[in-house]
Amino acid sequence: MGSEIPQDVTGLLRAWGNGDQAALERLIPLVDAELHRIAKRYLEKEHPGSPLQTSSLVNEAYVRLIDANRVSWHDRAHFYAVCARVMRRILVDRARARRTAKRGGGLQQVPLEEGMAAAPGLTSDLAAIDEALESLSEVSPRKGRVVELRFFGGLTIEETAEVLGISQDSVQRDWRLAKMWLLRELSREQPHLPAAGAGVPNGG
């Protein structure tokens, strides 16, 4: 997750949340490398040939965070989760804009990776995955955050556990159930694929 000191990051986040802009200037060098890594993994799923670069995605995320109303940051886990959500929103907005402009033609098809072998070939665009993830997050916020960090952010099981402050076993369980949920939701859009038998995941 990087070499930043958690206490320093948390303290600076809280100071920034309270309106201290100098704290933001001191915070950025501590978190920038991690945000670039997350952004790079996001962009690996983006439309081929996209002009959006890693630094551009990180910068746009910073702009959106700065323009937002003051956030009551809890800790670095909260910060990384919000950043992942902001980056996801940027890319989903772009995907929806392409969908509108091209009426679906040429929209990047993104496989829901690692463990979707129950339905080989299942693909969906970022906007469709985002809609399914929103539905998941309504019934199980933590599982939604696991998917957000694992699929969109590209974090490992270990990294996701560290960000969310839960055990690796919990991440693996949430990830497994969440994939089943998403498979079922996305299969409705692709009826030729077998639907998953998972019900609504509880808890989280």
N, CA, C and O of each residue as an XYZ file, in Angstrom:
816
protein
N       0.825     -1.207      0.000
C       0.000      0.000      0.000
C       0.855      1.250      0.000
O       0.342      2.368      0.046
N       2.178      1.050     -0.052
C       3.028      2.228     -0.086
C       3.741      2.408      1.229
O       3.492      1.674      2.186
N       4.634      3.388      1.280
C       5.470      3.585      2.458
C       4.991      4.725      3.337
O       5.679      5.118      4.279
N       3.803      5.262      3.032
C       3.336      6.389      3.828
C       3.019      5.942      5.246
O       2.661      4.786      5.473
N       3.150      6.855      6.195
C       2.858      6.549      7.593
C       1.373      6.791      7.831
O       0.906      7.916      7.655
N       0.605      5.755      8.229
C      -0.840      5.905      8.377
C      -1.259      7.066      9.254
O      -2.216      7.775      8.942
N      -0.521      7.267     10.382
C      -0.895      8.342     11.296
C      -0.751      9.709     10.634
O      -1.586     10.595     10.822
N       0.331      9.869      9.849
C       0.548     11.141      9.160
C      -0.554     11.392      8.145
O      -1.091     12.497      8.065
N      -0.894     10.363      7.369
C      -1.936     10.507      6.353
C      -3.265     10.848      7.009
O      -3.967     11.752      6.556
N      -3.613     10.138      8.063
C      -4.893     10.390      8.743
C      -4.953     11.798      9.301
O      -5.968     12.482      9.170
N      -3.865     12.231      9.925
C      -3.837     13.578     10.496
C      -3.983     14.653      9.429
O      -4.709     15.628      9.620
N      -3.300     14.478      8.314
C      -3.382     15.449      7.230
C      -4.763     15.439      6.579
O      -5.283     16.490      6.203
N      -5.355     14.256      6.448
C      -6.703     14.169      5.877
C      -7.704     14.925      6.740
O      -8.554     15.650      6.223
N      -7.604     14.759      8.031
C      -8.546     15.429      8.923
C      -8.333     16.942      8.906
O      -9.288     17.717      8.969
N      -7.064     17.349      8.820
C      -6.785     18.785      8.742
C      -7.327     19.363      7.443
O      -7.905     20.450      7.429
N      -7.135     18.630      6.354
C      -7.667     19.064      5.055
C      -9.191     19.137      5.098
O      -9.791     20.092      4.606
N      -9.805     18.119      5.692
C     -11.256     18.101      5.803
C     -11.792     19.281      6.596
O     -12.932     19.705      6.410
N     -10.959     19.802      7.476
C     -11.358     20.960      8.283
C     -11.017     22.286      7.606
O     -11.173     23.355      8.196
N     -10.547     22.202      6.350
C     -10.306     23.425      5.598
C      -8.874     23.873      5.489
O      -8.612     24.955      4.963
N      -7.927     23.073      5.971
C      -6.517     23.436      5.912
C      -5.941     23.026      4.558
O      -5.590     21.861      4.370
N      -5.838     23.953      3.619
C      -5.337     23.647      2.284
C      -3.848     23.304      2.290
O      -3.373     22.577      1.417
N      -3.112     23.827      3.274
C      -1.691     23.492      3.370
C      -1.520     22.004      3.659
O      -0.540     21.390      3.237
N      -2.476     21.432      4.380
C      -2.412     20.006      4.688
C      -2.513     19.183      3.409
O      -1.874     18.138      3.288
N      -3.319     19.656      2.452
C      -3.443     18.948      1.181
C      -2.113     18.928      0.450
O      -1.736     17.905     -0.122
N      -1.396     20.046      0.462
C      -0.103     20.106     -0.215
C       0.888     19.127      0.402
O       1.722     18.560     -0.303
N       0.801     18.929      1.701
C       1.691     17.974      2.371
C       1.206     16.542      2.195
O       1.997     15.601      2.266
N      -0.103     16.375      1.965
C      -0.680     15.046      1.826
C      -0.351     14.418      0.474
O      -0.043     13.228      0.398
N      -0.415     15.208     -0.583
C      -0.293     14.669     -1.937
C       0.971     13.828     -2.137
O       0.873     12.737     -2.700
N       2.154     14.282     -1.704
C       3.340     13.434     -1.915
C       3.255     12.086     -1.196
O       3.891     11.121     -1.619
N       2.477     12.012     -0.115
C       2.373     10.771      0.648
C       1.464      9.749     -0.023
O       1.643      8.545      0.160
N       0.485     10.221     -0.800
C      -0.510      9.310     -1.372
C      -0.430      9.218     -2.894
O      -1.100      8.383     -3.503
N       0.380     10.067     -3.503
C       0.375     10.178     -4.959
C       0.763      8.875     -5.648
O       0.136      8.491     -6.636
N       1.776      8.196     -5.146
C       2.228      6.967     -5.791
C       1.133      5.908     -5.771
O       0.918      5.216     -6.766
N       0.447      5.783     -4.650
C      -0.625      4.793     -4.549
C      -1.778      5.137     -5.482
O      -2.352      4.247     -6.111
N      -2.122      6.413     -5.579
C      -3.210      6.818     -6.461
C      -2.840      6.580     -7.924
O      -3.697      6.203     -8.723
N      -1.582      6.795     -8.279
C      -1.155      6.518     -9.647
C      -1.231      5.016     -9.937
O      -1.579      4.611    -11.046
N      -0.911      4.212     -8.957
C      -0.996      2.761     -9.169
C      -2.447      2.335     -9.382
O      -2.739      1.524    -10.262
N      -3.355      2.887     -8.570
C      -4.777      2.570     -8.731
C      -5.264      3.052    -10.092
O      -5.981      2.337    -10.791
N      -4.870      4.271    -10.464
C      -5.303      4.828    -11.743
C      -4.792      3.989    -12.913
O      -5.514      3.775    -13.887
N      -3.565      3.518    -12.821
C      -2.992      2.698    -13.899
C      -3.810      1.433    -14.087
O      -4.078      1.022    -15.216
N      -4.208      0.817    -12.982
C      -4.987     -0.415    -13.081
C      -6.388     -0.138    -13.625
O      -6.933     -0.940    -14.383
N      -6.960      0.982    -13.241
C      -8.249      1.374    -13.814
C      -8.132      1.475    -15.331
O      -8.971      0.947    -16.062
N      -7.094      2.153    -15.796
C      -6.965      2.443    -17.221
C      -6.663      1.200    -18.039
O      -6.869      1.197    -19.253
N      -6.179      0.144    -17.398
C      -5.973     -1.111    -18.113
C      -7.299     -1.683    -18.599
O      -7.331     -2.505    -19.515
N      -8.404     -1.238    -17.973
C      -9.732     -1.710    -18.364
C     -10.444     -0.725    -19.277
O     -11.574     -0.971    -19.700
N      -9.790      0.387    -19.581
C     -10.428      1.439    -20.358
C     -10.463      1.094    -21.843
O      -9.877      0.108    -22.291
N     -11.165      1.930    -22.582
C     -11.302      1.794    -24.028
C      -9.932      1.802    -24.693
O      -9.130      2.693    -24.414
N      -9.635      0.838    -25.564
C      -8.324      0.812    -26.228
C      -8.047      2.123    -26.956
O      -8.914      2.670    -27.638
N      -6.843      2.604    -26.798
C      -6.474      3.839    -27.465
C      -6.991      5.085    -26.781
O      -6.927      6.176    -27.347
N      -7.503      4.938    -25.570
C      -8.022      6.100    -24.859
C      -6.921      7.116    -24.631
O      -5.813      6.750    -24.237
N      -7.212      8.405    -24.875
C      -6.190      9.436    -24.667
C      -5.946      9.735    -23.190
O      -4.980     10.414    -22.843
N      -6.816      9.232    -22.327
C      -6.676      9.512    -20.906
C      -5.456      8.790    -20.349
O      -5.325      7.576    -20.500
N      -4.570      9.532    -19.711
C      -3.363      8.974    -19.126
C      -3.503      8.868    -17.611
O      -4.392      9.469    -17.008
N      -2.609      8.093    -17.016
C      -2.659      7.873    -15.572
C      -2.647      9.186    -14.808
O      -3.476      9.406    -13.925
N      -1.710     10.054    -15.149
C      -1.603     11.331    -14.437
C      -2.862     12.175    -14.616
O      -3.289     12.870    -13.693
N      -3.450     12.110    -15.806
C      -4.669     12.882    -16.056
C      -5.817     12.392    -15.183
O      -6.588     13.190    -14.651
N      -5.926     11.065    -15.040
C      -6.993     10.511    -14.212
C      -6.786     10.899    -12.747
O      -7.737     11.271    -12.059
N      -5.551     10.812    -12.277
C      -5.260     11.207    -10.898
C      -5.557     12.689    -10.698
O      -6.165     13.076     -9.701
N      -5.128     13.511    -11.645
C      -5.358     14.957    -11.517
C      -6.843     15.290    -11.512
O      -7.290     16.141    -10.743
N      -7.608     14.620    -12.371
C      -9.047     14.889    -12.399
C      -9.702     14.446    -11.098
O     -10.641     15.079    -10.615
N      -9.195     13.350    -10.534
C      -9.723     12.899     -9.240
C      -9.431     13.937     -8.157
O     -10.292     14.239     -7.330
N      -8.218     14.477     -8.169
C      -7.878     15.534     -7.207
C      -8.814     16.733     -7.366
O      -9.306     17.286     -6.383
N      -9.049     17.124     -8.621
C      -9.902     18.284     -8.870
C     -11.301     18.051     -8.308
O     -11.879     18.936     -7.677
N     -11.836     16.868     -8.537
C     -13.184     16.578     -8.048
C     -13.225     16.554     -6.523
O     -14.200     16.992     -5.912
N     -12.171     16.044     -5.924
C     -12.122     16.009     -4.460
C     -12.017     17.419     -3.889
O     -12.676     17.741     -2.900
N     -11.197     18.251     -4.506
C     -11.010     19.616     -4.018
C     -12.281     20.432     -4.205
O     -12.629     21.251     -3.354
N     -12.983     20.207     -5.332
C     -14.203     20.960     -5.610
C     -15.381     20.523     -4.750
O     -16.356     21.259     -4.599
N     -15.286     19.317     -4.185
C     -16.395     18.813     -3.369
C     -16.462     19.577     -2.050
O     -15.502     20.232     -1.643
N     -17.597     19.481     -1.403
C     -17.718     20.060     -0.075
C     -16.769     19.354      0.876
O     -16.299     18.251      0.594
N     -16.498     19.971      1.964
C     -15.568     19.386      2.928
C     -15.997     17.976      3.314
O     -17.169     17.717      3.587
N     -15.020     17.071      3.331
C     -15.280     15.682      3.675
C     -14.716     15.398      5.050
O     -13.610     15.825      5.379
N     -15.481     14.676      5.851
C     -14.988     14.281      7.173
C     -14.218     12.974      7.012
O     -14.772     11.884      7.161
N     -12.929     13.107      6.704
C     -12.108     11.923      6.479
C     -11.889     11.171      7.778
O     -11.562     11.762      8.808
N     -12.075      9.858      7.717
C     -11.860      9.035      8.908
C     -10.404      8.592      9.023
O      -9.785      8.701     10.081
N      -9.881      8.095      7.920
C      -8.512      7.589      7.907
C      -8.100      7.377      6.453
O      -8.850      7.714      5.536
N      -6.915      6.820      6.244
C      -6.448      6.645      4.872
C      -7.297      5.618      4.119
O      -7.450      5.717      2.902
N      -7.857      4.621      4.842
C      -8.720      3.643      4.184
C      -9.929      4.335      3.565
O     -10.319      4.038      2.436
N     -10.509      5.254      4.311
C     -11.648      6.021      3.808
C     -11.222      6.839      2.592
O     -11.950      6.911      1.602
N     -10.050      7.449      2.666
C      -9.559      8.279      1.566
C      -9.383      7.462      0.294
O      -9.853      7.865     -0.769
N      -8.700      6.302      0.393
C      -8.468      5.490     -0.792
C      -9.776      4.952     -1.362
O      -9.927      4.847     -2.579
N     -10.717      4.614     -0.494
C     -12.013      4.136     -0.971
C     -12.741      5.232     -1.740
O     -13.339      4.969     -2.784
N     -12.692      6.467     -1.226
C     -13.350      7.584     -1.912
C     -12.642      7.871     -3.234
O     -13.299      8.124     -4.244
N     -11.321      7.834     -3.236
C     -10.576      8.075     -4.480
C     -10.911      7.024     -5.525
O     -11.077      7.347     -6.702
N     -11.012      5.759     -5.100
C     -11.382      4.701     -6.030
C     -12.762      4.965     -6.612
O     -12.998      4.746     -7.801
N     -13.665      5.435     -5.770
C     -15.026      5.729     -6.232
C     -15.028      6.901     -7.215
O     -15.749      6.880     -8.213
N     -14.222      7.915     -6.930
C     -14.152      9.073     -7.822
C     -13.589      8.673     -9.179
O     -14.115      9.078    -10.215
N     -12.515      7.873     -9.175
C     -11.943      7.428    -10.449
C     -12.935      6.575    -11.225
O     -13.072      6.705    -12.442
N     -13.613      5.713    -10.514
C     -14.634      4.898    -11.156
C     -15.691      5.781    -11.812
O     -16.111      5.525    -12.940
N     -16.119      6.827    -11.094
C     -17.145      7.712    -11.640
C     -16.645      8.429    -12.887
O     -17.399      8.602    -13.845
N     -15.382      8.845    -12.885
C     -14.813      9.521    -14.054
C     -14.871      8.600    -15.270
O     -15.304      9.012    -16.346
N     -14.435      7.352    -15.095
C     -14.397      6.421    -16.216
C     -15.796      6.004    -16.661
O     -16.051      5.839    -17.854
N     -16.700      5.835    -15.697
C     -18.072      5.469    -16.055
C     -18.742      6.610    -16.816
O     -19.473      6.370    -17.777
N     -18.496      7.847    -16.393
C     -19.041      8.999    -17.119
C     -18.538      9.015    -18.557
O     -19.296      9.302    -19.483
N     -17.256      8.704    -18.740
C     -16.681      8.663    -20.080
C     -17.308      7.531    -20.899
O     -17.610      7.699    -22.080
N     -17.500      6.367    -20.248
C     -18.099      5.233    -20.958
C     -19.518      5.548    -21.393
O     -19.926      5.192    -22.499
N     -20.271      6.216    -20.530
C     -21.644      6.565    -20.878
C     -21.683      7.616    -21.980
O     -22.579      7.608    -22.824
N     -20.720      8.507    -21.968
C     -20.656      9.507    -23.034
C     -20.377      8.832    -24.370
O     -20.963      9.204    -25.387
N     -19.485      7.840    -24.378
C     -19.211      7.100    -25.610
C     -20.439      6.327    -26.058
O     -20.740      6.242    -27.249
N     -21.148      5.760    -25.076
C     -22.356      5.004    -25.407
C     -23.382      5.912    -26.078
O     -24.024      5.523    -27.053
N     -23.527      7.111    -25.552
C     -24.474      8.062    -26.131
C     -24.038      8.492    -27.520
O     -24.853      8.575    -28.439
N     -22.744      8.766    -27.666
C     -22.230      9.263    -28.947
C     -22.262      8.199    -30.028
O     -22.531      8.494    -31.192
N     -21.987      6.965    -29.640
C     -21.867      5.899    -30.637
C     -23.024      4.906    -30.574
O     -23.072      3.947    -31.344
N     -23.958      5.145    -29.647
C     -25.097      4.233    -29.480
C     -24.630      2.806    -29.262
O     -25.205      1.848    -29.780
N     -23.567      2.699    -28.479
C     -23.079      1.378    -28.107
C     -21.998      0.832    -29.002
O     -21.288     -0.091    -28.601
N     -21.842      1.362    -30.195
C     -20.843      0.837    -31.117
C     -19.444      1.147    -30.664
O     -19.124      2.307    -30.405
N     -18.596      0.137    -30.562
C     -17.199      0.331    -30.213
C     -16.950      0.529    -28.740
O     -15.821      0.819    -28.343
N     -17.991      0.378    -27.898
C     -17.796      0.542    -26.464
C     -16.959     -0.612    -25.933
O     -17.197     -1.770    -26.276
N     -16.009     -0.301    -25.121
C     -15.114     -1.324    -24.598
C     -15.876     -2.367    -23.800
O     -16.658     -2.035    -22.909
N     -15.641     -3.638    -24.131
C     -16.224     -4.733    -23.375
C     -15.209     -5.183    -22.337
O     -14.085     -5.549    -22.681
N     -15.598     -5.158    -21.072
C     -14.666     -5.411    -19.985
C     -15.029     -6.703    -19.281
O     -16.131     -6.809    -18.743
N     -14.140     -7.693    -19.263
C     -14.455     -8.933    -18.564
C     -14.405     -8.730    -17.059
O     -13.504     -8.064    -16.549
N     -15.360     -9.297    -16.353
C     -15.311     -9.273    -14.903
C     -14.355    -10.379    -14.506
O     -14.712    -11.557    -14.490
N     -13.141     -9.982    -14.188
C     -12.011    -10.885    -14.138
C     -11.966    -11.721    -12.877
O     -12.761    -11.540    -11.955
N     -11.016    -12.642    -12.860
C     -10.600    -13.428    -11.715
C     -11.759    -14.104    -11.001
O     -12.308    -13.558    -10.044
N     -12.123    -15.272    -11.457
C     -13.129    -16.020    -10.741
C     -14.491    -16.013    -11.394
O     -15.450    -16.516    -10.808
N     -14.610    -15.453    -12.603
C     -15.892    -15.455    -13.287
C     -15.993    -16.661    -14.217
O     -16.768    -16.650    -15.173
N     -15.217    -17.690    -13.939
C     -15.191    -18.865    -14.795
C     -16.516    -19.601    -14.821
O     -16.729    -20.452    -15.684
N     -17.407    -19.293    -13.896
C     -18.712    -19.941    -13.891
C     -19.488    -19.614    -15.150
O     -20.401    -20.352    -15.522
N     -19.142    -18.522    -15.812
C     -19.791    -18.143    -17.061
C     -18.731    -17.616    -18.011
O     -18.581    -16.402    -18.152
N     -17.995    -18.502    -18.664
C     -16.915    -18.060    -19.557
C     -17.415    -17.088    -20.604
O     -18.477    -17.274    -21.198
N     -16.620    -16.038    -20.818
C     -16.957    -15.082    -21.851
C     -17.876    -13.972    -21.416
O     -18.206    -13.093    -22.213
N     -18.305    -13.993    -20.147
C     -19.190    -12.931    -19.678
C     -18.469    -11.595    -19.768
O     -17.396    -11.427    -19.189
N     -19.045    -10.659    -20.480
C     -18.478     -9.320    -20.563
C     -19.576     -8.301    -20.428
O     -20.746     -8.593    -20.677
N     -19.202     -7.108    -20.036
C     -20.157     -6.008    -19.979
C     -19.367     -4.719    -19.971
O     -18.197     -4.707    -19.588
N     -19.993     -3.637    -20.388
C     -19.286     -2.371    -20.394
C     -19.238     -1.777    -18.993
O     -19.959     -2.209    -18.093
N     -18.377     -0.781    -18.829
C     -18.187     -0.187    -17.510
C     -19.483      0.370    -16.944
O     -19.728      0.270    -15.741
N     -20.315      0.956    -17.796
C     -21.563      1.534    -17.318
C     -22.483      0.457    -16.775
O     -23.128      0.661    -15.746
N     -22.559     -0.698    -17.451
C     -23.414     -1.782    -16.980
C     -22.895     -2.353    -15.664
O     -23.672     -2.638    -14.752
N     -21.578     -2.517    -15.573
C     -20.996     -3.011    -14.324
C     -21.251     -2.019    -13.200
O     -21.550     -2.417    -12.074
N     -21.137     -0.736    -13.499
C     -21.383      0.293    -12.497
C     -22.817      0.222    -11.977
O     -23.047      0.347    -10.774
N     -23.777      0.024    -12.871
C     -25.176     -0.061    -12.455
C     -25.414     -1.275    -11.568
O     -26.134     -1.196    -10.574
N     -24.801     -2.406    -11.936
C     -24.936     -3.606    -11.120
C     -24.273     -3.410     -9.762
O     -24.787     -3.860     -8.738
N     -23.134     -2.738     -9.764
C     -22.428     -2.488     -8.511
C     -23.222     -1.568     -7.598
O     -23.204     -1.741     -6.380
N     -23.914     -0.597     -8.169
C     -24.761      0.288     -7.361
C     -25.855     -0.520     -6.673
O     -26.165     -0.285     -5.505
N     -26.442     -1.475     -7.398
C     -27.482     -2.322     -6.811
C     -26.903     -3.167     -5.678
O     -27.524     -3.316     -4.626
N     -25.709     -3.717     -5.900
C     -25.050     -4.503     -4.856
C     -24.777     -3.651     -3.627
O     -25.019     -4.087     -2.501
N     -24.279     -2.449     -3.834
C     -23.906     -1.577     -2.719
C     -25.106     -1.175     -1.871
O     -24.960     -0.886     -0.683
N     -26.287     -1.155     -2.474
C     -27.486     -0.806     -1.723
C     -27.806     -1.866     -0.675
O     -28.276     -1.537      0.414
N     -27.555     -3.130     -0.994
C     -27.878     -4.208     -0.056
C     -26.674     -4.644      0.763
O     -26.835     -5.221      1.838
N     -25.481     -4.379      0.274
C     -24.270     -4.786      0.996
C     -23.140     -3.812      0.682
O     -22.322     -4.073     -0.200
N     -23.089     -2.685      1.404
C     -22.087     -1.655      1.108
C     -20.648     -2.160      1.126
O     -19.839     -1.762      0.288
N     -20.327     -3.037      2.081
C     -18.935     -3.486      2.162
C     -18.554     -4.329      0.954
O     -17.449     -4.201      0.427
N     -19.459     -5.184      0.520
C     -19.161     -5.989     -0.666
C     -19.015     -5.091     -1.892
O     -18.203     -5.358     -2.776
N     -19.804     -4.034     -1.933
C     -19.660     -3.078     -3.025
C     -18.295     -2.432     -3.010
O     -17.695     -2.222     -4.064
N     -17.797     -2.115     -1.827
C     -16.476     -1.486     -1.727
C     -15.379     -2.481     -2.101
O     -14.377     -2.103     -2.708
N     -15.565     -3.747     -1.740
C     -14.586     -4.770     -2.117
C     -14.481     -4.860     -3.630
O     -13.378     -4.897     -4.175
N     -15.628     -4.894     -4.318
C     -15.616     -4.960     -5.780
C     -14.984     -3.700     -6.349
O     -14.202     -3.763     -7.298
N     -15.324     -2.558     -5.768
C     -14.791     -1.292     -6.251
C     -13.262     -1.285     -6.207
O     -12.601     -0.859     -7.154
N     -12.725     -1.758     -5.109
C     -11.275     -1.755     -4.940
C     -10.605     -2.880     -5.725
O      -9.531     -2.691     -6.296
N     -11.245     -4.059     -5.752
C     -10.633     -5.202     -6.431
C     -10.761     -5.085     -7.944
O      -9.766     -5.204     -8.659
N     -11.968     -4.856     -8.437
C     -12.181     -4.858     -9.886
C     -11.793     -3.539    -10.524
O     -11.031     -3.511    -11.491
N     -12.314     -2.447     -9.986
C     -12.012     -1.148    -10.578
C     -10.614     -0.665    -10.199
O      -9.883     -0.146    -11.042
N     -10.244     -0.835     -8.933
C      -8.944     -0.349     -8.487
C      -7.812     -1.316     -8.717
O      -6.648     -0.916     -8.716
N      -8.132     -2.610     -8.920
C      -7.103     -3.598     -9.186
C      -6.283     -3.992     -7.977
O      -5.198     -4.551     -8.132
N      -6.773     -3.716     -6.764
C      -6.022     -4.061     -5.564
C      -6.088     -5.567     -5.318
O      -7.054     -6.228     -5.698
N      -5.061     -6.092     -4.686
C      -5.033     -7.503     -4.324
C      -5.908     -7.735     -3.098
O      -6.409     -6.795     -2.483
N      -6.080     -9.017     -2.758
C      -6.825     -9.366     -1.548
C      -6.176     -8.698     -0.338
O      -6.866     -8.118      0.501
N      -4.850     -8.784     -0.251
C      -4.130     -8.220      0.888
C      -4.300     -6.705      0.954
O      -4.551     -6.152      2.025
N      -4.165     -6.041     -0.179
C      -4.287     -4.586     -0.208
C      -5.709     -4.140      0.138
O      -5.903     -3.160      0.858
N      -6.693     -4.865     -0.378
C      -8.083     -4.522     -0.083
C      -8.377     -4.682      1.401
O      -9.072     -3.859      1.995
N      -7.848     -5.738      1.993
C      -8.041     -5.953      3.431
C      -7.425     -4.811      4.228
O      -8.002     -4.361      5.218
N      -6.259     -4.343      3.802
C      -5.600     -3.254      4.513
C      -6.389     -1.957      4.394
O      -6.554     -1.233      5.375
N      -6.878     -1.664      3.186
C      -7.625     -0.438      2.978
C      -8.913     -0.426      3.782
O      -9.271      0.594      4.370
N      -9.611     -1.553      3.811
C     -10.918     -1.612      4.473
C     -10.821     -1.957      5.953
O     -11.807     -1.856      6.683
N      -9.643     -2.362      6.394
C      -9.484     -2.690      7.804
C     -10.202     -3.953      8.219
O     -10.707     -4.047      9.337
N     -10.253     -4.939      7.312
C     -10.886     -6.214      7.617
C      -9.903     -7.333      7.302
O      -8.833     -7.082      6.748
N     -10.260     -8.574      7.655
C      -9.359     -9.695      7.427
C      -9.349    -10.096      5.952
O     -10.285     -9.803      5.207
N      -8.286    -10.762      5.553
C      -8.209    -11.257      4.182
C      -9.291    -12.292      3.915
O      -9.824    -12.360      2.807
N      -9.622    -13.100      4.920
C     -10.701    -14.076      4.769
C     -12.023    -13.377      4.477
O     -12.812    -13.849      3.658
N     -12.264    -12.248      5.150
C     -13.502    -11.501      4.917
C     -13.541    -10.947      3.504
O     -14.585    -10.965      2.852
N     -12.383    -10.445      3.025
C     -12.319     -9.926      1.662
C     -12.607    -11.043      0.658
O     -13.381    -10.853     -0.280
N     -11.985    -12.203      0.856
C     -12.189    -13.319     -0.067
C     -13.642    -13.756     -0.081
O     -14.193    -14.049     -1.142
N     -14.270    -13.802      1.094
C     -15.675    -14.200      1.169
C     -16.567    -13.166      0.481
O     -17.451    -13.519     -0.298
N     -16.326    -11.890      0.776
C     -17.116    -10.838      0.149
C     -16.927    -10.834     -1.366
O     -17.889    -10.672     -2.118
N     -15.698    -11.010     -1.802
C     -15.377    -10.995     -3.232
C     -16.091    -12.141     -3.951
O     -16.642    -11.959     -5.037
N     -16.074    -13.331     -3.328
C     -16.717    -14.493     -3.946
C     -18.229    -14.278     -4.073
O     -18.806    -14.522     -5.133
N     -18.860    -13.825     -3.004
C     -20.305    -13.613     -3.037
C     -20.691    -12.457     -3.953
O     -21.707    -12.510     -4.647
N     -19.871    -11.420     -3.945
C     -20.163    -10.263     -4.790
C     -20.075    -10.626     -6.265
O     -20.893    -10.168     -7.063
N     -19.085    -11.451     -6.640
C     -18.968    -11.859     -8.036
C     -20.189    -12.657     -8.475
O     -20.663    -12.511     -9.602
N     -20.694    -13.496     -7.583
C     -21.894    -14.264     -7.905
C     -23.087    -13.338     -8.117
O     -23.896    -13.536     -9.023
N     -23.177    -12.322     -7.258
C     -24.261    -11.342     -7.388
C     -24.168    -10.604     -8.723
O     -25.158    -10.475     -9.444
N     -22.966    -10.122     -9.042
C     -22.782     -9.369    -10.274
C     -22.998    -10.248    -11.502
O     -23.553     -9.800    -12.505
N     -22.559    -11.491    -11.416
C     -22.779    -12.417    -12.516
C     -24.267    -12.566    -12.790
O     -24.701    -12.555    -13.942
N     -25.037    -12.703    -11.731
C     -26.481    -12.850    -11.902
C     -27.087    -11.599    -12.530
O     -27.903    -11.687    -13.447
N     -26.679    -10.434    -12.029
C     -27.234     -9.188    -12.546
C     -26.854     -8.971    -14.015
O     -27.696     -8.595    -14.829
N     -25.583     -9.209    -14.345
C     -25.119     -8.976    -15.707
C     -25.643    -10.033    -16.670
O     -25.798     -9.763    -17.861
N     -25.921    -11.245    -16.162
C     -26.459    -12.296    -17.014
C     -27.843    -11.940    -17.525
O     -28.264    -12.425    -18.575
N     -28.552    -11.098    -16.791
C     -29.874    -10.682    -17.242
C     -29.796     -9.883    -18.533
O     -30.733     -9.859    -19.331
N     -28.630     -9.216    -18.721
C     -28.435     -8.450    -19.948
C     -27.911     -9.328    -21.069
O     -27.952     -8.947    -22.239
N     -27.406    -10.536    -20.698
C     -26.872    -11.462    -21.692
C     -27.528    -12.818    -21.446
O     -26.888    -13.709    -20.889
N     -28.786    -12.999    -21.846
C     -29.547    -14.191    -21.495
C     -28.979    -15.490    -22.030
O     -29.396    -16.561    -21.591
N     -28.031    -15.431    -22.974
C     -27.430    -16.675    -23.488
C     -26.484    -17.280    -22.475
O     -26.064    -18.428    -22.621
N     -26.138    -16.500    -21.425
C     -25.225    -17.000    -20.410
C     -25.997    -17.616    -19.253
O     -27.114    -17.184    -18.970
N     -25.429    -18.621    -18.572
C     -26.115    -19.207    -17.434
C     -26.158    -18.236    -16.285
O     -25.149    -17.609    -15.963
N     -27.301    -18.103    -15.665
C     -27.445    -17.185    -14.535
C     -26.885    -17.831    -13.279
O     -27.004    -19.038    -13.072
N     -26.270    -16.997    -12.443
C     -25.736    -17.505    -11.183
C     -26.878    -17.731    -10.225
O     -27.926    -17.092    -10.327
N     -26.672    -18.653     -9.281
C     -27.736    -18.970     -8.350
C     -27.644    -18.206     -7.047
O     -28.351    -18.528     -6.092
N     -26.791    -17.206     -6.988
C     -26.599    -16.501     -5.732
C     -27.766    -15.595     -5.430
O     -28.317    -14.951     -6.323
N     -28.136    -15.549     -4.179
C     -29.156    -14.609     -3.749
C     -28.520    -13.309     -3.347
O     -27.338    -13.081     -3.605
N     -29.284    -12.463     -2.725
C     -28.763    -11.186     -2.259
C     -27.774    -11.437     -1.143
O     -28.142    -12.049     -0.139
N     -26.507    -10.982     -1.275
C     -25.528    -11.192     -0.221
C     -25.897    -10.402      1.021
O     -26.251     -9.226      0.933
N     -25.816    -11.031      2.153
C     -26.200    -10.360      3.388
C     -25.021     -9.683      4.047
O     -23.870    -10.066      3.835
N     -25.309     -8.692      4.835
C     -24.295     -8.055      5.670
C     -23.425     -7.114      4.885
O     -23.680     -6.797      3.723
N     -22.348     -6.662      5.591
C     -21.381     -5.775      4.950
C     -21.882     -4.377      4.922
O     -21.198     -3.486      4.418
